[in-house]
Amino acid sequence: MSNLVFVATCDLAGKVRGKAFPVDDLDRRLARGVGWTPTNVQINCFDGIADSPFGSLGDLLLVPDAATRMRAEFGDNVEDWFLGDILTLEGNPWEFCTRSLLKSALERLKTVADVTLLAAFEQEFQVRGKPTIVGDAFGRTGFEAERPLCEELIRQIAAAGFAPDSIMKEYGPNQYEIVIGPEKGVRAADAAVMVRELARSSGRHVGTDVTFAPILDPASVGNGVHIHMSFLDANDNPVTYDAERSGGMSRLTEAFAGGVLKYLDGILAMTAPSVVSYLRLTPHRWSAAYNNLGFRDREASLRICPVTSKDPTAIERQFNLEYRAADAAACPHLALAAIVHAGVQGIEEGLDAPITEEDLSLLSPETLAARDFVRLPESLEQALQRMDANETVKNWFPATFLPVYLAHKESEITHLANMTDLERCAAYACTY
């Protein structure tokens, strides 16, 4: 039995922070929330505090969303918690609340295209502190070695009301991937946060240390987050697919994809926001290095995914795009907000999205430029510079948001300044 309830926000650092209160006080807290402090937004992933425009001033409310309640039972231990929205004392969404920023982006999508986003996050993680099983990429032995964790995690995901799809031993050392079914709108990002927390909690329960850090070893593979997206009309009919058009993309889907590609280097600092994220965003890592749309290409930043049916109706339901230039250092709400804004911009601009089926790393810079391909930023510093230089991206967010986000990330960079890449990887492994 749990006597305390925790209400949380997933913040700019992708960390889940909040407060607990007695369960007997739940009705009042659902209406009024708990107190929150503006400068908390500047706590980086290493618990340093970046320069803050708020200082010691101000008060906010962190209000639980009743639809997000998570009760996870681990034997006699019960974890009872909510995700919430950060509001001003007047009850308005706070401009740095990541969940509210996503809601705003989704409202823009609805207004411009009259569609609802359906999305799912595939997330990779690694087990720490255990011997590596050599020669077991995607293997049964590696899966069986962590069957207790996998069983517990799938059980918890189902109990939470989500649809478990699969879990497997991935390619990397002690690496696993967890996949769930899609959810509508903001619930897709809520689910991503909850699955990460359930993985960590399941690990604690079975005695396994789980990390979602972007990469543990510069010489090895990284842990990505792949965000699958499709669209539903007002009647919940799929509108992502058109058999008569290039790659099967409807006109809406192609324009959305075109926006993501055009603005990808300007949003990368929000979807791959750690210093070590850029160790994995390189060619030939099955990651993302260019702003390209690939047809079933796992090196593309944006991918047209395969379908497993010949029935037209089933194809329409399955067809989706996959954004691959992300990792779990990102807050799912903020990452998805940036992607949706970029896509909606593409719809407004009526953009096209040419499909690639080649290795872009073999092309000359001149050829890449002539075809509107860019090498994505190769460091967090570069990504922040491109974001800061892109006026369109800036205009998607409140005027005060980008300066605070830049300061937040600069404090993270400073914390790691005198470390080697391997030491930086270790630092992120501990915090994520």
N, C-alpha and C positions, 0 to 999 in steps of 0.2 A: 504494500500500500504506500502511496506517496502523499505526503501532507503538504508538499510545496509544488507550485507550478512556476515554470520559467517562461518568460516572454522574451523573444530575441529579435534582433535585426541582423541581417547579413550585410556587413558594412563595406566601405570602399576597399578594405584589405581582403575582402572575401571571408572574413572571420565572423563567427556567430557569437554575438555578445548580447547581454541583456541583464535582467533582474528576476529574482524569484520572489514569490509571495505565497501566503497560506492559501490552500485550495478553498477554504471557507470564504475567502474574500473574492472569489472568481467573478461573480456577477458584477460587483462594483468595478473591478479592474477591466472587465470587458467594455464597460461604459467609459471609464475615466483613465485607464492605463496606469502606468507607473512613471515616475519622474525620470527624465533623461537630460543629459548635459550636451550642449552644442559642440564643445571641443572634443568630445568623444569621437567625432568623425575623423579627427586627425591622429588617432592612435594607429600606428602602422602595424604590419604583421609581426614585428619584433617587439611590440609594446613601447616603442619610442613615440613621442608626440611631436608631430610636425608643427611648423609655424601655423598658428591658428588666428583667424580674424576675430574669434570670439573671446579668447582669453578665458578668464574665470566667470564671464558674464553669461546670463541667459538661462532659460529653462524650457524644456520640451516635454512632450508626453510620448511614451512608447505604448501603443494601444494594441492588445492582442486581436488578431482576426480569428473569430470563432471557427471559421471554416478550416483553419490550419492546425487544429489541435492534434498533437502527436503523443500518444500514450504507448510507449514501448516497454513490454514486460520482459525482464531478464531474470527468471527465477523469482526470488523475493524482492528484487530491485525493480522499481517502476520509474521510468523517465517520462515525465509529464510536462509538455512544453508547447508553446505556440510561436509562430512567426507573427510579427506585428508591423504596424506602420508608425513612423515617427511623425507626430503632428505638432503644430504650434499650440500654445495655450488657448488660442482662439478656435482650434479644431481644424485648421487648414494643413494640407500636406506640407511637410518641411522640404525645402528645396534640395537637401542632401540625402533624403530617404531613398534608398535604391529601389525599394519596392514601389514607391510612388512614381519614380522616374520611369519605371517599366510600364506602369499603368498609363502614364501620359503618352508613351510611345505607341502603346496598343490602341489608345483612343485615336491617335493620329492615323494609324492604319485603318481603323474602322471608318473614320471620317472621309479619308481620301479614296479608299478602295471598297468600302462596305464589306469587309471580310474579317474573319476571326482567325488568329494564328493558332495552329496546332503544332506543338513542339515537344521534343524529347531530347534529353541529354544522355549520351553515352559517356561514361567516366572511367578512366583508368587510374589504378592505384597500385602501390607496392607494399609488400610486407617487409618490415625491417627486423634485423637482429636474428635472422635464421639463415642457415647454410643455403647456398644456391644449388639447385638441382641442375646439373649441366646436361645439355642436350634435350631439354624438355619443353621447348617453346610450343605453346598450344597443346601441351601433353596431358595425358590422364594422370601420370604420376604427380605432376605439379598440382593438378586440381585436387587429387586425393590428399595431398599433403596439407591442404587448407580446406578440406571438405567441411570441418566444423564451422569455420568462418563463413563459407559460402552458403551452407544450409541455414545458418542463423540469419544471415543478411537477407536471403530470399524470403524467409519466414517473416521477418520484420517488415519488409517492403510490402508484402501482401497484407499483413495485419494493419498496415497504415492506410490501406485503401488504394494503393497504386497497383499497376499491372506488371509484375516481374516478367521480363522477356528472356534474359539469359545471363549467365555468369561463366567466365572461362579463365583458364590460365592463359595469359597473354604471352607475347614474344619475349619480353624483357625478363631479367632476373627477378624472380618472386613477384612478377607483375600480373595483375588481374584486371578484368574489365567487367563492369556491371551495366546492364542495359534494362531500361524499363519502357513501358508503352507511353505513347504521347498523351499530353494533357492540354487543355485549352488555356490560352492566355497566361496570366500571371501564375497560375497553378503549375505550369511547366517549370518555371524557375524555382518556385517553392519546393517542388518535388526534387529538383537537383540538390538543393541545400539539404533537404531532409534525408536523401539517400546518402550523402556524404556523412552526415551526423550518425545515421544508423550504421554505416560501415565502421566508423570509429567506435561506436558503442558496442557493436557486435564483436569487434576485435578485442575490446577490453573484457568482454564477457567470456570469451574463449581463450584469452591469454595471448592475443596476437596484436602486434603494434602495426597499425595501418597508416600510411602517409599518401596524400594526394599531391605531393610536391611535383612541380613541373618536370624535374629531372634530378636524379640522384647522383649521376656520374657523367661528366662531360663526354666520356668515351663510349657511353652506352645509350640506350634509347630513353625517350622521355615519356611522361604521362600526359596524354592529351584529353581534351573534352570535345566531343563532336556533337554539334547541335543540329538536330533534324527539324525541318520546318515544312509545313504545308498550310493550305488555306481552305477555310470553309465559308460558304455564303450564309445569308441570313437564315436559311433553312437547314443548315448543317450539311449541305451538299459540297463535295470536294470541287475546288475550282483551280487546282494546281496543274492539272494535266490536260494536254491537248494533243491527241495522236497525230494531228496534221501539221504540227509545228516542230521546229528544230529541237531535237533532244526530248521531245514530248512535253516541253514547257508551254503552258498557256501564256498568252500575252502578258497577263498580270505577273506570272511567275518570272518571265524573262526580264521584265522591267525591274522587278524587285531584285533579281540577281544582278542586273546591271548596276543598280545603285550600291549594292554590297561591294561589288568589284571596284567601282570608281572611288569609293570612300574607305576602302579597306585599310589602307595605310594610315588613315586618319583616326580609325577606331581601334587599331591594334593594341594601343596602350591600355585599353579597357578590357579586351578579351584575352590578351596574353600579357599581364601586367607586372610580372616579376623580372628581376634582373636576369635570372637563369632561363626564363622562357625562351630567350633568343638563342640558347645553345641547341634547342631542338627545332627551331624554325629555319632549317637549312635544307638544301636539296638532298635528296636520296635518303631521307630519314622517315619517309612515309608521313611527312608532316605538311607544312605549307611554307613556301618561300616566295611565291609570286601571287599577284592578284588575278588568278585565272579560275575559270569554270571548267571542270573536267567531267567527261562522261565516264562515270564509274572509275575515276582516277583517284587513288588514295594519296597522291602527292599534290593534288589541287587544293587551293584554299576553300573553294566552294565546289561541291560535287553533286552531280545528278546520280541519285542512288538507284540500284537495280530493283526491279520488281520480280515477284515470284509467282506470277499468275498470267494466264492468257485471257482471262475473262475481263472485258473492258471495264466493267463496274469495279471489280477488285483492283485493277490497275489504278484507276482513279483514286481509290482509297489509299493505296500503298505509296503512290508517287510522291517523292519529297526531295528537297535539297538538303545538303549537309554542309554546315559551316565547320571547318576543321582547324582554323587558326586560333584556337582557344585552349586554355588549361584551367586547372582548379585553383590557381591563385586568384582567379577572377571571381567576383561576386556574380552568380548567375543572373540576378536581376539586372545589374548594370550592363553586363555583356550582352544580354538579349535586348535590352533597350537600345544600345548602340547599333546592333545589327538591324533591328526593326526600323530605326530612324533612317539608316542608310538605304534599306530596301524601299521604304516609302518615298525617300528622295528620288530614287530611281523611277518609281511609278510616276511621280509628279513630272519628272524630266523626260519620261517616255524613252528610257534607255534600252539599248540592245545588250545582249550578253553572248558574245561568240564563244563557242565551245572549243577547247583544246584537247588534242589527243597526241601530245608529243612532250618531250623532255625540254622544258623551257631553259634549263640550265645550260643547254648546248647552244643556245642562240646568242648572238652578239648583242651588246647593249643597244646598238643602232637598230637592229631588227626588233628587239623588244619594245623600244620606244615607238617605232613606227606602227606597232600593233597595239599600242596603249597598255602594254604590260610594264609593271614596275617591280623591281626587287623590293620585297617588304623590308621594313626597318630591321637592321641587324643588331640592334641593342635597344634597351628600354629608353635610353636617352634619345636615340633617333626617333623612336615611336612617339615620345612625348613632344619632341620638336615638331613633328609632322602634324600631330593633333592640334598643337597650339597655333600652327600656321594655317590651319584649315578653317576659314570663317564659316563655311556651311556647317561643319561639325559643331563648332562653337554655338551656333544659333539653335541647335536642337535642345540645348540644356539651359537652365537658368544662368543668367550672366555671371553669377558668383561661383558657379559650380567648377568650371575648368581651372581657375586660379587655385582653388582649394585642392582639387585633385592633383594638380601639378606639384604643389607644395608637399602633399602627402607622399607622392611617389619619389620626390627628390630626397625626402628624409630617409626613405628606404634605401635609395642608392648610396647615400652618405654612410649609412650604417654598415654597408658591405664594402666600402671603398678600398680598404687595405687587405682584403681577403683574396685568395686564389679562387679560381672557378670551382674547384673541388670543395673548398671551405664554404663557398656560397651555397653550393648544392646541399651541403650538410646542414647549413643554417635553415634553409627552406624546408628540408626534410623534417626538422624538429617542429616547425610551426604549422605545417599543413598536413 
